[in-house]
Amino acid sequence: MTGRDARLFSWTIGAAQRLMRDTQRLPHALLLAGPRGLGKAALATRLTQVLTCVRPQDGMVACGTCQGCLLFGAGNHPDIRWIEPPEDKKVIAIDQIRALGEFLQLRPHTARYKIVVISPADAMNIQAANSLLKLLEEPPADSLLLLVSSDPARLPATVRSRCQRVEFMIPARAEALSWLRAVEGFPADQAELLLDLAGGAPLRALTLQQEGFLAVQSELRADVEAIAAGKADPVACAARWKSRGAQRCLEWLETAVMGLVRARMAPGTLATSAAAQLQVAEKGLDLKKLFRFLDTVSGRRQILAGTVDELLLLEDVLIRWSRVARQK
């Protein structure tokens, strides 16, 4: 089996139905865009599975028994290519995209389309993206490119403009909480906090729970508060954060500081997320400096997608936080 998630969720069914209305007239390229943790890659997998099925059923369901389904399940369907960063690497390189040229020039073996799934598409380096642009400008007949991205702004505008965009939105909070609480083994009493930590994305909340992130975020919060109080060394904290994963630590920090910004803009109100309620005197913080710090955190998260010294990056961020928090 391919081992790829092909589930449909209540919040992705609408997008799936729109895509399946006329499978004979799909655009040559689709950009599935939206926050991480909403099932974009799962929908791309499901669409690929159904399009390579000889006898698809209503409700975007593959039959599971035809030749196309058997090949898909075995992970060796000749009309499908999955493009992802190589193991232990962060980027999709130009050679991976160049290899698609020969694949797409061949006629489909058993399916209606030759299908390429690039996930995450924003992991392409600039050379790879430029190589893909050539395929998008002159798409081979009977080809379908599915680009999955949680950060489409990182894709060149020329690539985005040549794809039909399918937008994924954060589901209603009640819907997301209902789904999480129905997951077997998920601690219902932690659903709201985990959903806040995940920015409202249910699948991301589930991943955080499985990774034991609640314990981690308590440590991160303690570090941030101690730095703000002048009781902890940002450099020493950065070393601990690196061991926890720089990307997810900065994701949490961005969420937490955004909670301070909301509290600063609406004095007397608390941030929605308990995780974002840092024990820092937000009324004494300079709002402009907080916004600039948020821009810094966001920018450093972008840099992490490439080759960078994570420890130095985290040291820079936490030293900047000490300056912002202590200059009240």
N, C-alpha and C positions, 0 to 999 in steps of 0.2 A: 504493500500500500504506500501511497505517497506520504502519508503521515501529516498532510496539510489540513488545516482547519477549513472546512467548507460549510460551516453553520450559517444559517440565516437567523437574525435576531429581530425582535419586534421593531426596532428602530431602523433596520436596514431593509425590511421587506418592501417598503415603498420604492426605494431606489432599484431593487431587484426587479420589481414588476415593470417599472418604466423601461429598463434595459431589455426586458424579454418581450416587449410588445411586438416587435418586428425584428427577429434575429437575422433576417435576410438583408436588412438595411442598417446595420450597425455602422457607425463611423469607423474610420480606419484606426483611430486612436482615442482612448478614453483615459482621463486623468481622474482617479478616485482620490479625492482630497478631503482632509478633515483631521481633527485632533487624533492623537494616538489613542488606541484602546476602544475603537468603535466598530471594529470588524471589517475594515476596508479590504484587507488582504484575504479574509475569509470569503467575502463576496466575490472578489476577483477569482478565487479558486472555484467557488460554486459556479460562476458564470462559465469558466473554462470547462468544468466538468459537464455542464449541461450542453454546451455548444459542441462538445466532442461525442455526445451520446447520440446514437442512431434513433432511439425511440424515447425522447424526453417526455416527461409527463407534466400535467398541469401543476402549478405551484413551484416551478423551477426545480424539478426533481428529475435526476437522471435515473434510467431504468435499472442500472447496476449489473445487467447481464449481457449487453451487446458487446461487440468487439471493442468499440470505443471505450466503454466503461471498464472493461477488463484491462485494457492497455493503460487507461488513466489510473486505475487502482494499483497497477504494478509499477507505476511511476516511469514508464518508458513509452508513452504515446509519441509517435513520430511527428505529430503536428503541434506539439507544445514545447516551449522553451521557458524555463524559469531562470531569471537573471537576478542574482543576489550578490552581496559582497562575499568574497571567498572567506572561508573559515579563518578566524583570527585576524581579519582585516575589516576596515570600516568603509571602504570605498568600492564602488563598481568601476572597473578600469576600462579603458578604451578597447582593449583586445576582446573583452566580453561582448561589447556592442558591435564591433566590426564583424565578429563571427556570425551575427544575425543576418548579414547580407545574403550569404549563400543559402542559409536556411529558408529565408522568406522568398527567395527567387524560385524555389521548387514548389510545384503544385501540391495542395493538400493530399495526403494519402487516403484518409478515410473520413475526415471531418469537413465541415463547410469552410473553415478558416484555418490558416496557420496562425497560431496564437503565441504571443510573447507576453509574459508577465514580468514586469520589472518592479521589484519591491525590496527596499524602499527606493523609489526613483530618485529621491533627493540625495541618495548616497553616490550617485554618479559624479565623478570628477568632471571638470570643465571639458576635457578632451573627449570623454565618453559622451557627454551631453551633446557636444557638437557633432559627433559621429552619428548619434541617434537622430539629430535634426535632419540629416541627409535622407534618412529613411522616412521621416515624417513629411518631408517636402515632396518626395516621389514614392509614395507607399506602393509596394508590390500588390498586385491583384490578390484578392482573397486573403488578405492579412489583417490581423487585429492585434494592436498593441495596447496592453493594459498597464498603465503607470499608477502605482500606489504610493501616495505621499502624505506624510503628516506635516510636512513643512514645504509646501509647493513654492513658496517664495524663493527657495534656494535653487529652483530650476530656472534656467534662462527663460526670459519672456518669450523668446522665439519658439521654445519647446512648448510652453504652456499654451500659446496662441494656436498651435496646430493640433490641439487635443480638445475633445469635447469634455467639459468638466462635469463631474458628478460629485456634488457637495454632500458631505456627511456632517450632520449636526448632533450636538450633545442632546441626548434624549431628556424628556421631562424628568425632574428629580424623582417623582413618585414612581415612574416607570423603571428608572434605573435601580432604585432601592428595591422594588418588587422583584426585579430579575435577580439581584444579588442575594436577597434573602431566600430565594428559591433554589440557589445553588447548594448542592449537597455538601455538608461539612463547613459551609461558610458561617462564621460567627455573626449572627444577626445583630448583636449589640454593637458590633464594630462597623456596620455597613455605612452609616452616615459619615463617620470620621474618614474611613477609607475612600469613600466617594469624593469627599472634599479634597483629600490628598491627591486624588487622581484627576482633579479638575472636572468632575462630573462624568468621566468616561468609565462605564461599567467594567469593561474588560481590563482596563488598566487598574482599577480598584481590586479586581480579583487577583491580578498578578502581584500587586503590592502585598496583598494578604498572604499569598503563597510564599512570597520571599521573606515574610516576617518583618515588613518594613515599619510596622508600628513601633517596635522596639528601637529600630534605627533612628526614626524621626525624633524620638524622645531624646536620644543622644545628641542629634544635630541641634535640636532646640536648646538643649542645655549649653552647648558650645556657643551658639549665637548669643544667647543671653549673657553668658560669662564674658564673652569678648566685649559686648556692649557695656558691661559693668567694669571693664578693665581688670578682670580676674582671670583671664585666660590668654594665652599667647596664640595669635592667629596662625603662626607658622606651625606650632605643635598641633593645633586643631586641623590644619590642612592635611597633615600626614594621616590623621585618623580618617578624614573624609575620603582621601584617595583610596584607602583600603575598603571603603564602603561603596565605591563606584562614583566617580566624579560627576557623571551625567545625572544620575538620579539625585545626588546631593544638591546639585545646582537647580534641578527641577523643584525640589522641595523648598530651597531657599527663595526662589522666585515666587512661589505660592505664598510663603510665609510673609515676605516683605510686602507683597501685594495686599495681604491682610492688614498690615500696618498702614498702607496708603489709604485703604478704604476707611479705616478708623480715623485717620487724620483728616480725611475729607468730610467725614460725617462725625464730628466730635460727640462722644457719649454713646456711640454704638460700637458693638463688638463685631469683629470679623465673624463670618458665618462658620468658618472652620475652626474647631478647637485647636487644630494643629497650627493654625496661622495666628493664634492669639499669643504672640510672643510677650513675655513679661518685660516689655520695654516701655518706658514712658513716651508713648507715641505723640502726645501733645507737645512734647519738647523737641520733636524731630522736625527738621526742615523738609517740607514737602518737595521742593525742587531737588534737593539732594537725594531724597528717596527715589524720585523718578529717574534721576541720572544713574543711581546705583542699579535700579532695575534694568535700565538699558545696558549697563555693564554686564550684569548677570546673563541677560539674553544673548549679548554678543559673545560672551565666553562660551556659552552653550553651543553656539554655532561653530566656534573654533574647535571644540572637542570632536566634531565630526571628522576632522583631519588628523594629521600627525602632529602632536603637540605634547609638551612636557606637562602632564596633568598636575603634578605637585606644584610646579611654579605657578600654573594658572590658578589653582585653588588658593595658594598663598596670596596672590595678587587680589583675588576677590575678597578674602577674609580680612586682609589688611585694609582694603577700601571700606569694608563694613565697619571696622573699628573706628575709622575716621568719621564716617557718617553718624554712627550711633553715639559717639562721645562728644561731638561738636553740637550740642544742643543749645 
